[in-house]
Amino acid sequence: MKRLVLFLIIFLISTFASASDGPQLAFTRYLIAIQSATSLDDISPLLSANRLRTLSEDPEKALTRIKTEQNTMNVAKMTLLQQKTTGDRAELHFDLGDVANGVNGRRMVILIRENGEWRIDQIN
């Protein structure tokens, strides 16, 4: 598990090292936080109020769903294709590079800026 987290950190830092924009770094923090999260409270500061409100209806199932969602994203093969930022909304478009394993080839992450911080709003 420690090796996976270390690999994840190194990969994400190298992927986003040239990024001076906050949305990519917020998404990196989110992916790292999920690895060690044991409750929704552990990642709630990284989520938008809207996403948190939706997930808070059943926190235990929510964390399981989030971890499953992340597991479908093979971070080692993930490539940032495009970032669109307009005001307080950002879209990160990724190629997952793992279609052979039955994983949808693309993901879009929507972040919004709340109180000056980029937070995860949706992952499609």
N, CA, C and O atoms as CSV, one atom per row, in Angstrom:
chain,resi,resn,atom,element,x,y,z
A,1,MET,N,N,0.822,-1.186,0.000
A,1,MET,CA,C,0.000,0.000,0.000
A,1,MET,C,C,0.875,1.263,0.000
A,1,MET,O,O,0.588,2.228,-0.708
A,2,LYS,N,N,1.957,1.240,0.813
A,2,LYS,CA,C,2.841,2.402,0.851
A,2,LYS,C,C,3.488,2.640,-0.506
A,2,LYS,O,O,3.662,3.783,-0.928
A,3,ARG,N,N,3.842,1.553,-1.187
A,3,ARG,CA,C,4.447,1.696,-2.516
A,3,ARG,C,C,3.466,2.326,-3.496
A,3,ARG,O,O,3.840,3.170,-4.311
A,4,LEU,N,N,2.201,1.904,-3.405
A,4,LEU,CA,C,1.178,2.454,-4.294
A,4,LEU,C,C,1.004,3.947,-4.048
A,4,LEU,O,O,0.939,4.729,-4.997
A,5,VAL,N,N,0.928,4.344,-2.792
A,5,VAL,CA,C,0.771,5.760,-2.453
A,5,VAL,C,C,1.991,6.548,-2.910
A,5,VAL,O,O,1.848,7.637,-3.467
A,6,LEU,N,N,3.183,6.017,-2.682
A,6,LEU,CA,C,4.406,6.688,-3.117
A,6,LEU,C,C,4.436,6.826,-4.636
A,6,LEU,O,O,4.761,7.890,-5.163
A,7,PHE,N,N,4.096,5.746,-5.336
A,7,PHE,CA,C,4.048,5.804,-6.795
A,7,PHE,C,C,3.037,6.842,-7.249
A,7,PHE,O,O,3.308,7.628,-8.157
A,8,LEU,N,N,1.871,6.844,-6.617
A,8,LEU,CA,C,0.820,7.798,-6.967
A,8,LEU,C,C,1.303,9.231,-6.784
A,8,LEU,O,O,1.075,10.082,-7.644
A,9,ILE,N,N,1.956,9.493,-5.687
A,9,ILE,CA,C,2.464,10.847,-5.414
A,9,ILE,C,C,3.500,11.247,-6.464
A,9,ILE,O,O,3.429,12.344,-7.019
A,10,ILE,N,N,4.447,10.377,-6.735
A,10,ILE,CA,C,5.489,10.689,-7.716
A,10,ILE,C,C,4.894,10.892,-9.096
A,10,ILE,O,O,5.254,11.834,-9.802
A,11,PHE,N,N,3.986,10.011,-9.479
A,11,PHE,CA,C,3.361,10.140,-10.794
A,11,PHE,C,C,2.594,11.449,-10.917
A,11,PHE,O,O,2.739,12.172,-11.902
A,12,LEU,N,N,1.792,11.742,-9.927
A,12,LEU,CA,C,0.963,12.940,-10.009
A,12,LEU,C,C,1.797,14.209,-9.981
A,12,LEU,O,O,1.491,15.167,-10.690
A,13,ILE,N,N,2.832,14.226,-9.183
A,13,ILE,CA,C,3.704,15.400,-9.148
A,13,ILE,C,C,4.397,15.575,-10.496
A,13,ILE,O,O,4.505,16.692,-11.003
A,14,SER,N,N,4.864,14.473,-11.074
A,14,SER,CA,C,5.534,14.596,-12.375
A,14,SER,C,C,4.548,14.980,-13.468
A,14,SER,O,O,4.905,15.713,-14.390
A,15,THR,N,N,3.323,14.501,-13.380
A,15,THR,CA,C,2.312,14.834,-14.381
A,15,THR,C,C,1.926,16.301,-14.317
A,15,THR,O,O,1.749,16.953,-15.346
A,16,PHE,N,N,1.797,16.816,-13.097
A,16,PHE,CA,C,1.293,18.165,-12.922
A,16,PHE,C,C,2.370,19.164,-12.516
A,16,PHE,O,O,2.055,20.291,-12.136
A,17,ALA,N,N,3.635,18.763,-12.592
A,17,ALA,CA,C,4.709,19.638,-12.122
A,17,ALA,C,C,4.755,20.957,-12.866
A,17,ALA,O,O,5.117,21.983,-12.291
A,18,SER,N,N,4.397,20.940,-14.124
A,18,SER,CA,C,4.437,22.172,-14.892
A,18,SER,C,C,3.194,23.024,-14.693
A,18,SER,O,O,3.108,24.143,-15.200
A,19,ALA,N,N,2.247,22.495,-13.963
A,19,ALA,CA,C,0.997,23.224,-13.778
A,19,ALA,C,C,1.148,24.291,-12.716
A,19,ALA,O,O,1.545,24.014,-11.584
A,20,SER,N,N,0.824,25.515,-13.098
A,20,SER,CA,C,0.824,26.574,-12.111
A,20,SER,C,C,-0.597,26.862,-11.669
A,20,SER,O,O,-0.826,27.714,-10.811
A,21,ASP,N,N,-1.549,26.155,-12.253
A,21,ASP,CA,C,-2.952,26.383,-11.970
A,21,ASP,C,C,-3.418,25.491,-10.831
A,21,ASP,O,O,-2.960,24.357,-10.690
A,22,GLY,N,N,-4.315,26.000,-10.033
A,22,GLY,CA,C,-4.815,25.299,-8.864
A,22,GLY,C,C,-5.671,24.076,-9.103
A,22,GLY,O,O,-5.589,23.145,-8.302
A,23,PRO,N,N,-6.497,24.002,-10.157
A,23,PRO,CA,C,-7.374,22.840,-10.310
A,23,PRO,C,C,-6.632,21.510,-10.403
A,23,PRO,O,O,-7.063,20.527,-9.801
A,24,GLN,N,N,-5.544,21.460,-11.131
A,24,GLN,CA,C,-4.793,20.209,-11.254
A,24,GLN,C,C,-4.215,19.791,-9.907
A,24,GLN,O,O,-4.247,18.612,-9.553
A,25,LEU,N,N,-3.696,20.737,-9.169
A,25,LEU,CA,C,-3.133,20.411,-7.861
A,25,LEU,C,C,-4.220,19.983,-6.884
A,25,LEU,O,O,-3.988,19.112,-6.045
A,26,ALA,N,N,-5.395,20.579,-6.981
A,26,ALA,CA,C,-6.517,20.180,-6.127
A,26,ALA,C,C,-6.928,18.743,-6.428
A,26,ALA,O,O,-7.231,17.974,-5.516
A,27,PHE,N,N,-6.939,18.385,-7.705
A,27,PHE,CA,C,-7.284,17.017,-8.085
A,27,PHE,C,C,-6.216,16.039,-7.601
A,27,PHE,O,O,-6.544,14.935,-7.167
A,28,THR,N,N,-4.969,16.421,-7.669
A,28,THR,CA,C,-3.880,15.588,-7.158
A,28,THR,C,C,-4.056,15.341,-5.664
A,28,THR,O,O,-3.956,14.203,-5.204
A,29,ARG,N,N,-4.315,16.390,-4.918
A,29,ARG,CA,C,-4.541,16.241,-3.463
A,29,ARG,C,C,-5.715,15.306,-3.191
A,29,ARG,O,O,-5.672,14.492,-2.269
A,30,TYR,N,N,-6.751,15.431,-3.995
A,30,TYR,CA,C,-7.938,14.579,-3.851
A,30,TYR,C,C,-7.580,13.103,-4.060
A,30,TYR,O,O,-7.955,12.254,-3.251
A,31,LEU,N,N,-6.857,12.796,-5.139
A,31,LEU,CA,C,-6.476,11.412,-5.421
A,31,LEU,C,C,-5.606,10.828,-4.307
A,31,LEU,O,O,-5.761,9.665,-3.935
A,32,ILE,N,N,-4.709,11.627,-3.791
A,32,ILE,CA,C,-3.838,11.166,-2.706
A,32,ILE,C,C,-4.642,10.952,-1.429
A,32,ILE,O,O,-4.447,9.958,-0.730
A,33,ALA,N,N,-5.539,11.872,-1.126
A,33,ALA,CA,C,-6.344,11.782,0.104
A,33,ALA,C,C,-7.242,10.550,0.101
A,33,ALA,O,O,-7.460,9.942,1.149
A,34,ILE,N,N,-7.758,10.181,-1.053
A,34,ILE,CA,C,-8.647,9.017,-1.131
A,34,ILE,C,C,-7.920,7.751,-0.707
A,34,ILE,O,O,-8.525,6.862,-0.108
A,35,GLN,N,N,-6.637,7.658,-1.009
A,35,GLN,CA,C,-5.865,6.458,-0.681
A,35,GLN,C,C,-5.912,6.122,0.807
A,35,GLN,O,O,-5.965,4.949,1.177
A,36,SER,N,N,-5.894,7.130,1.647
A,36,SER,CA,C,-5.858,6.868,3.091
A,36,SER,C,C,-7.166,7.210,3.799
A,36,SER,O,O,-7.259,7.051,5.016
A,37,ALA,N,N,-8.162,7.669,3.076
A,37,ALA,CA,C,-9.425,8.067,3.697
A,37,ALA,C,C,-10.145,6.877,4.316
A,37,ALA,O,O,-10.258,5.815,3.704
A,38,THR,N,N,-10.627,7.070,5.529
A,38,THR,CA,C,-11.423,6.040,6.194
A,38,THR,C,C,-12.857,6.504,6.410
A,38,THR,O,O,-13.721,5.722,6.806
A,39,SER,N,N,-13.100,7.784,6.148
A,39,SER,CA,C,-14.459,8.311,6.238
A,39,SER,C,C,-14.590,9.485,5.281
A,39,SER,O,O,-13.596,10.016,4.785
A,40,LEU,N,N,-15.808,9.873,5.035
A,40,LEU,CA,C,-16.065,10.998,4.151
A,40,LEU,C,C,-15.464,12.289,4.715
A,40,LEU,O,O,-15.083,13.184,3.960
A,41,ASP,N,N,-15.385,12.378,6.025
A,41,ASP,CA,C,-14.795,13.562,6.664
A,41,ASP,C,C,-13.346,13.780,6.241
A,41,ASP,O,O,-12.878,14.918,6.190
A,42,ASP,N,N,-12.640,12.699,5.940
A,42,ASP,CA,C,-11.229,12.807,5.545
A,42,ASP,C,C,-11.035,13.550,4.231
A,42,ASP,O,O,-9.998,14.179,4.018
A,43,ILE,N,N,-12.021,13.481,3.355
A,43,ILE,CA,C,-11.880,14.148,2.059
A,43,ILE,C,C,-12.848,15.317,1.882
A,43,ILE,O,O,-12.799,16.005,0.863
A,44,SER,N,N,-13.709,15.546,2.840
A,44,SER,CA,C,-14.725,16.595,2.693
A,44,SER,C,C,-14.149,17.987,2.416
A,44,SER,O,O,-14.791,18.753,1.697
A,45,PRO,N,N,-12.968,18.362,2.949
A,45,PRO,CA,C,-12.443,19.691,2.614
A,45,PRO,C,C,-12.075,19.844,1.142
A,45,PRO,O,O,-11.881,20.962,0.664
A,46,LEU,N,N,-11.978,18.729,0.419
A,46,LEU,CA,C,-11.587,18.758,-0.987
A,46,LEU,C,C,-12.783,18.729,-1.931
A,46,LEU,O,O,-12.621,18.787,-3.150
A,47,LEU,N,N,-13.994,18.638,-1.361
A,47,LEU,CA,C,-15.209,18.517,-2.151
A,47,LEU,C,C,-16.016,19.810,-2.117
A,47,LEU,O,O,-16.011,20.530,-1.118
A,48,SER,N,N,-16.707,20.096,-3.215
A,48,SER,CA,C,-17.578,21.272,-3.251
A,48,SER,C,C,-18.755,21.052,-2.305
A,48,SER,O,O,-19.078,19.917,-1.954
A,49,ALA,N,N,-19.377,22.129,-1.904
A,49,ALA,CA,C,-20.539,22.041,-1.016
A,49,ALA,C,C,-21.641,21.213,-1.661
A,49,ALA,O,O,-22.311,20.431,-0.986
A,50,ASN,N,N,-21.830,21.381,-2.958
A,50,ASN,CA,C,-22.862,20.635,-3.671
A,50,ASN,C,C,-22.567,19.136,-3.661
A,50,ASN,O,O,-23.452,18.333,-3.365
A,51,ARG,N,N,-21.329,18.755,-3.982
A,51,ARG,CA,C,-20.968,17.324,-3.992
A,51,ARG,C,C,-21.030,16.735,-2.580
A,51,ARG,O,O,-21.483,15.606,-2.392
A,52,LEU,N,N,-20.583,17.491,-1.615
A,52,LEU,CA,C,-20.611,17.015,-0.235
A,52,LEU,C,C,-22.046,16.814,0.239
A,52,LEU,O,O,-22.349,15.831,0.914
A,53,ARG,N,N,-22.918,17.736,-0.112
A,53,ARG,CA,C,-24.328,17.625,0.275
A,53,ARG,C,C,-24.932,16.353,-0.319
A,53,ARG,O,O,-25.671,15.641,0.361
A,54,THR,N,N,-24.625,16.068,-1.568
A,54,THR,CA,C,-25.140,14.869,-2.228
A,54,THR,C,C,-24.589,13.606,-1.572
A,54,THR,O,O,-25.334,12.655,-1.331
A,55,LEU,N,N,-23.299,13.592,-1.286
A,55,LEU,CA,C,-22.659,12.405,-0.716
A,55,LEU,C,C,-23.010,12.186,0.755
A,55,LEU,O,O,-22.956,11.055,1.240
A,56,SER,N,N,-23.363,13.237,1.459
A,56,SER,CA,C,-23.635,13.151,2.893
A,56,SER,C,C,-24.911,12.391,3.220
A,56,SER,O,O,-25.156,12.056,4.379
A,57,GLU,N,N,-25.722,12.119,2.209
A,57,GLU,CA,C,-26.959,11.377,2.456
A,57,GLU,C,C,-26.666,9.978,2.967
A,57,GLU,O,O,-27.431,9.448,3.774
A,58,ASP,N,N,-25.590,9.373,2.522
A,58,ASP,CA,C,-25.161,8.062,3.001
A,58,ASP,C,C,-23.634,8.020,2.965
A,58,ASP,O,O,-23.053,7.493,2.016
A,59,PRO,N,N,-22.972,8.577,4.003
A,59,PRO,CA,C,-21.510,8.744,3.983
A,59,PRO,C,C,-20.707,7.463,3.769
A,59,PRO,O,O,-19.693,7.488,3.071
A,60,GLU,N,N,-21.139,6.344,4.354
A,60,GLU,CA,C,-20.372,5.104,4.191
A,60,GLU,C,C,-20.392,4.629,2.740
A,60,GLU,O,O,-19.353,4.272,2.186
A,61,LYS,N,N,-21.562,4.625,2.134
A,61,LYS,CA,C,-21.659,4.211,0.730
A,61,LYS,C,C,-20.939,5.215,-0.163
A,61,LYS,O,O,-20.359,4.843,-1.184
A,62,ALA,N,N,-20.978,6.480,0.222
A,62,ALA,CA,C,-20.331,7.523,-0.579
A,62,ALA,C,C,-18.829,7.287,-0.676
A,62,ALA,O,O,-18.259,7.363,-1.765
A,63,LEU,N,N,-18.183,7.003,0.452
A,63,LEU,CA,C,-16.738,6.775,0.428
A,63,LEU,C,C,-16.402,5.548,-0.409
A,63,LEU,O,O,-15.434,5.558,-1.169
A,64,THR,N,N,-17.192,4.498,-0.272
A,64,THR,CA,C,-16.982,3.293,-1.073
A,64,THR,C,C,-17.124,3.623,-2.553
A,64,THR,O,O,-16.322,3.169,-3.370
A,65,ARG,N,N,-18.136,4.409,-2.904
A,65,ARG,CA,C,-18.350,4.782,-4.299
A,65,ARG,C,C,-17.189,5.623,-4.830
A,65,ARG,O,O,-16.755,5.439,-5.967
A,66,ILE,N,N,-16.693,6.538,-4.012
A,66,ILE,CA,C,-15.576,7.388,-4.423
A,66,ILE,C,C,-14.322,6.547,-4.639
A,66,ILE,O,O,-13.606,6.739,-5.623
A,67,LYS,N,N,-14.057,5.628,-3.736
A,67,LYS,CA,C,-12.870,4.778,-3.887
A,67,LYS,C,C,-13.003,3.891,-5.130
A,67,LYS,O,O,-12.023,3.680,-5.845
A,68,THR,N,N,-14.196,3.377,-5.389
A,68,THR,CA,C,-14.436,2.578,-6.587
A,68,THR,C,C,-14.244,3.432,-7.833
A,68,THR,O,O,-13.643,2.995,-8.815
A,69,GLU,N,N,-14.759,4.647,-7.777
A,69,GLU,CA,C,-14.608,5.596,-8.888
A,69,GLU,C,C,-13.132,5.835,-9.200
A,69,GLU,O,O,-12.728,5.866,-10.362
A,70,GLN,N,N,-12.339,6.004,-8.147
A,70,GLN,CA,C,-10.916,6.236,-8.365
A,70,GLN,C,C,-10.231,4.992,-8.898
A,70,GLN,O,O,-9.326,5.090,-9.726
A,71,ASN,N,N,-10.651,3.823,-8.434
A,71,ASN,CA,C,-10.031,2.584,-8.897
A,71,ASN,C,C,-10.250,2.355,-10.382
A,71,ASN,O,O,-9.469,1.646,-11.016
A,72,THR,N,N,-11.306,2.947,-10.956
A,72,THR,CA,C,-11.525,2.808,-12.393
A,72,THR,C,C,-10.585,3.716,-13.182
A,72,THR,O,O,-10.467,3.588,-14.400
A,73,MET,N,N,-9.921,4.625,-12.487
A,73,MET,CA,C,-8.962,5.509,-13.142
A,73,MET,C,C,-7.567,4.971,-12.883
A,73,MET,O,O,-7.026,5.156,-11.793
A,74,ASN,N,N,-6.985,4.318,-13.856
A,74,ASN,CA,C,-5.632,3.789,-13.714
A,74,ASN,C,C,-4.667,4.978,-13.782
A,74,ASN,O,O,-4.266,5.412,-14.862
A,75,VAL,N,N,-4.311,5.487,-12.616
A,75,VAL,CA,C,-3.524,6.710,-12.526
A,75,VAL,C,C,-2.198,6.581,-13.272
A,75,VAL,O,O,-1.693,7.559,-13.823
A,76,ALA,N,N,-1.645,5.394,-13.287
A,76,ALA,CA,C,-0.362,5.199,-13.971
A,76,ALA,C,C,-0.456,5.444,-15.472
A,76,ALA,O,O,0.539,5.784,-16.112
A,77,LYS,N,N,-1.656,5.270,-16.034
A,77,LYS,CA,C,-1.822,5.448,-17.475
A,77,LYS,C,C,-2.616,6.709,-17.812
A,77,LYS,O,O,-2.898,6.966,-18.983
A,78,MET,N,N,-2.970,7.479,-16.823
A,78,MET,CA,C,-3.806,8.655,-17.013
A,78,MET,C,C,-2.999,9.808,-17.611
A,78,MET,O,O,-1.880,10.081,-17.178
A,79,THR,N,N,-3.577,10.485,-18.612
A,79,THR,CA,C,-2.923,11.612,-19.254
A,79,THR,C,C,-3.883,12.782,-19.303
A,79,THR,O,O,-5.026,12.639,-19.735
A,80,LEU,N,N,-3.426,13.927,-18.866
A,80,LEU,CA,C,-4.238,15.132,-18.955
A,80,LEU,C,C,-4.269,15.573,-20.414
A,80,LEU,O,O,-3.227,15.842,-21.012
A,81,LEU,N,N,-5.465,15.644,-20.976
A,81,LEU,CA,C,-5.621,16.059,-22.365
A,81,LEU,C,C,-5.854,17.557,-22.486
A,81,LEU,O,O,-5.332,18.211,-23.389
A,82,GLN,N,N,-6.651,18.092,-21.556
A,82,GLN,CA,C,-7.030,19.488,-21.675
A,82,GLN,C,C,-7.516,20.014,-20.331
A,82,GLN,O,O,-8.107,19.284,-19.535
A,83,GLN,N,N,-7.257,21.285,-20.100
A,83,GLN,CA,C,-7.816,21.974,-18.945
A,83,GLN,C,C,-8.509,23.230,-19.453
A,83,GLN,O,O,-7.929,24.014,-20.204
A,84,LYS,N,N,-9.742,23.408,-19.039
A,84,LYS,CA,C,-10.493,24.623,-19.366
A,84,LYS,C,C,-10.871,25.290,-18.051
A,84,LYS,O,O,-11.530,24.680,-17.209
A,85,THR,N,N,-10.462,26.517,-17.876
A,85,THR,CA,C,-10.819,27.268,-16.677
A,85,THR,C,C,-11.533,28.535,-17.100
A,85,THR,O,O,-11.022,29.319,-17.901
A,86,THR,N,N,-12.719,28.723,-16.550
A,86,THR,CA,C,-13.508,29.923,-16.793
A,86,THR,C,C,-14.001,30.428,-15.445
A,86,THR,O,O,-14.892,29.838,-14.833
A,87,GLY,N,N,-13.415,31.521,-14.995
A,87,GLY,CA,C,-13.809,32.060,-13.699
A,87,GLY,C,C,-13.531,31.076,-12.575
A,87,GLY,O,O,-12.393,30.660,-12.359
A,88,ASP,N,N,-14.587,30.713,-11.866
A,88,ASP,CA,C,-14.468,29.806,-10.721
A,88,ASP,C,C,-14.844,28.367,-11.061
A,88,ASP,O,O,-15.192,27.589,-10.173
A,89,ARG,N,N,-14.775,28.012,-12.344
A,89,ARG,CA,C,-15.098,26.650,-12.780
A,89,ARG,C,C,-13.969,26.147,-13.675
A,89,ARG,O,O,-13.489,26.861,-14.555
A,90,ALA,N,N,-13.557,24.907,-13.430
A,90,ALA,CA,C,-12.503,24.312,-14.243
A,90,ALA,C,C,-12.908,22.903,-14.646
A,90,ALA,O,O,-13.548,22.177,-13.886
A,91,GLU,N,N,-12.522,22.540,-15.851
A,91,GLU,CA,C,-12.718,21.177,-16.342
A,91,GLU,C,C,-11.351,20.592,-16.670
A,91,GLU,O,O,-10.547,21.210,-17.368
A,92,LEU,N,N,-11.103,19.396,-16.158
A,92,LEU,CA,C,-9.893,18.654,-16.501
A,92,LEU,C,C,-10.338,17.433,-17.300
A,92,LEU,O,O,-11.154,16.641,-16.828
A,93,HIS,N,N,-9.805,17.282,-18.502
A,93,HIS,CA,C,-10.154,16.154,-19.359
A,93,HIS,C,C,-8.976,15.196,-19.398
A,93,HIS,O,O,-7.856,15.584,-19.731
A,94,PHE,N,N,-9.243,13.921,-19.050
A,94,PHE,CA,C,-8.198,12.904,-18.982
A,94,PHE,C,C,-8.470,11.759,-19.938
A,94,PHE,O,O,-9.620,11.392,-20.179
A,95,ASP,N,N,-7.395,11.197,-20.483
A,95,ASP,CA,C,-7.437,9.923,-21.180
A,95,ASP,C,C,-6.928,8.899,-20.186
A,95,ASP,O,O,-5.824,9.039,-19.658
A,96,LEU,N,N,-7.724,7.867,-19.925
A,96,LEU,CA,C,-7.336,6.873,-18.926
A,96,LEU,C,C,-6.356,5.848,-19.461
A,96,LEU,O,O,-5.642,5.208,-18.689
A,97,GLY,N,N,-6.314,5.689,-20.762
A,97,GLY,CA,C,-5.318,4.793,-21.352
A,97,GLY,C,C,-5.453,3.345,-20.948
A,97,GLY,O,O,-4.475,2.600,-21.010
A,98,ASP,N,N,-6.653,2.917,-20.528
A,98,ASP,CA,C,-6.819,1.555,-20.040
A,98,ASP,C,C,-8.100,0.921,-20.586
A,98,ASP,O,O,-8.764,0.163,-19.879
A,99,VAL,N,N,-8.442,1.219,-21.813
A,99,VAL,CA,C,-9.669,0.703,-22.420
A,99,VAL,C,C,-9.646,-0.826,-22.499
A,99,VAL,O,O,-10.696,-1.465,-22.433
A,100,ALA,N,N,-8.480,-1.402,-22.637
A,100,ALA,CA,C,-8.358,-2.858,-22.748
A,100,ALA,C,C,-8.912,-3.573,-21.518
A,100,ALA,O,O,-9.354,-4.718,-21.616
A,101,ASN,N,N,-8.891,-2.913,-20.368
A,101,ASN,CA,C,-9.409,-3.523,-19.142
A,101,ASN,C,C,-10.859,-3.143,-18.886
A,101,ASN,O,O,-11.344,-3.276,-17.763
A,102,GLY,N,N,-11.551,-2.676,-19.903
A,102,GLY,CA,C,-12.965,-2.369,-19.768
A,102,GLY,C,C,-13.265,-1.019,-19.137
A,102,GLY,O,O,-14.399,-0.757,-18.738
A,103,VAL,N,N,-12.268,-0.173,-19.045
A,103,VAL,CA,C,-12.444,1.135,-18.436
A,103,VAL,C,C,-12.740,2.152,-19.530
A,103,VAL,O,O,-12.065,2.179,-20.560
A,104,ASN,N,N,-13.746,2.986,-19.305
A,104,ASN,CA,C,-14.046,4.062,-20.246
A,104,ASN,C,C,-12.782,4.872,-20.470
A,104,ASN,O,O,-12.082,5.204,-19.513
A,105,GLY,N,N,-12.483,5.190,-21.706
A,105,GLY,CA,C,-11.226,5.824,-22.046
A,105,GLY,C,C,-11.045,7.263,-21.615
A,105,GLY,O,O,-9.920,7.763,-21.624
A,106,ARG,N,N,-12.112,7.947,-21.237
A,106,ARG,CA,C,-12.002,9.366,-20.885
A,106,ARG,C,C,-12.742,9.667,-19.592
A,106,ARG,O,O,-13.728,9.010,-19.256
A,107,ARG,N,N,-12.258,10.660,-18.881
A,107,ARG,CA,C,-12.932,11.188,-17.694
A,107,ARG,C,C,-12.828,12.701,-17.733
A,107,ARG,O,O,-11.833,13.262,-18.191
A,108,MET,N,N,-13.871,13.348,-17.245
A,108,MET,CA,C,-13.845,14.792,-17.078
A,108,MET,C,C,-14.087,15.083,-15.605
A,108,MET,O,O,-15.043,14.591,-15.006
A,109,VAL,N,N,-13.213,15.882,-15.041
A,109,VAL,CA,C,-13.341,16.293,-13.646
A,109,VAL,C,C,-13.709,17.771,-13.640
A,109,VAL,O,O,-13.032,18.593,-14.258
A,110,ILE,N,N,-14.777,18.095,-12.942
A,110,ILE,CA,C,-15.199,19.483,-12.825
A,110,ILE,C,C,-14.891,19.950,-11.405
A,110,ILE,O,O,-15.294,19.328,-10.422
A,111,LEU,N,N,-14.176,21.047,-11.331
A,111,LEU,CA,C,-13.854,21.656,-10.040
A,111,LEU,C,C,-14.454,23.053,-10.011
A,111,LEU,O,O,-14.581,23.713,-11.043
A,112,ILE,N,N,-14.818,23.488,-8.820
A,112,ILE,CA,C,-15.273,24.863,-8.660
A,112,ILE,C,C,-14.482,25.489,-7.520
A,112,ILE,O,O,-14.043,24.812,-6.591
A,113,ARG,N,N,-14.316,26.802,-7.622
A,113,ARG,CA,C,-13.575,27.507,-6.577
A,113,ARG,C,C,-14.577,28.033,-5.560
A,113,ARG,O,O,-15.463,28.826,-5.878
A,114,GLU,N,N,-14.408,27.566,-4.325
A,114,GLU,CA,C,-15.241,28.011,-3.211
A,114,GLU,C,C,-14.328,28.574,-2.136
A,114,GLU,O,O,-13.372,27.922,-1.716
A,115,ASN,N,N,-14.623,29.778,-1.698
A,115,ASN,CA,C,-13.811,30.434,-0.665
A,115,ASN,C,C,-12.323,30.422,-1.020
A,115,ASN,O,O,-11.467,30.245,-0.154
A,116,GLY,N,N,-12.033,30.612,-2.308
A,116,GLY,CA,C,-10.652,30.704,-2.762
A,116,GLY,C,C,-9.951,29.374,-2.971
A,116,GLY,O,O,-8.779,29.364,-3.348
A,117,GLU,N,N,-10.620,28.248,-2.741
A,117,GLU,CA,C,-10.024,26.916,-2.880
A,117,GLU,C,C,-10.723,26.137,-3.988
A,117,GLU,O,O,-11.949,26.175,-4.100
A,118,TRP,N,N,-9.939,25.425,-4.813
A,118,TRP,CA,C,-10.512,24.560,-5.833
A,118,TRP,C,C,-10.987,23.276,-5.169
A,118,TRP,O,O,-10.262,22.656,-4.392
A,119,ARG,N,N,-12.231,22.884,-5.491
A,119,ARG,CA,C,-12.829,21.683,-4.895
A,119,ARG,C,C,-13.484,20.828,-5.984
A,119,ARG,O,O,-13.981,21.344,-6.985
A,120,ILE,N,N,-13.471,19.529,-5.767
A,120,ILE,CA,C,-14.058,18.578,-6.718
A,120,ILE,C,C,-15.575,18.722,-6.677
A,120,ILE,O,O,-16.185,18.649,-5.610
A,121,ASP,N,N,-16.177,18.926,-7.846
A,121,ASP,CA,C,-17.629,19.035,-7.922
A,121,ASP,C,C,-18.236,17.803,-8.614
A,121,ASP,O,O,-19.253,17.274,-8.167
A,122,GLN,N,N,-17.611,17.359,-9.693
A,122,GLN,CA,C,-18.116,16.196,-10.422
A,122,GLN,C,C,-16.954,15.443,-11.066
A,122,GLN,O,O,-15.930,16.022,-11.428
A,123,ILE,N,N,-17.156,14.120,-11.196
A,123,ILE,CA,C,-16.240,13.307,-11.988
A,123,ILE,C,C,-17.109,12.492,-12.918
A,123,ILE,O,O,-17.890,11.648,-12.478
A,124,ASN,N,N,-16.973,12.746,-14.199
A,124,ASN,CA,C,-17.799,12.055,-15.212
A,124,ASN,C,C,-16.931,11.161,-16.077
A,124,ASN,O,O,-17.436,10.499,-16.983
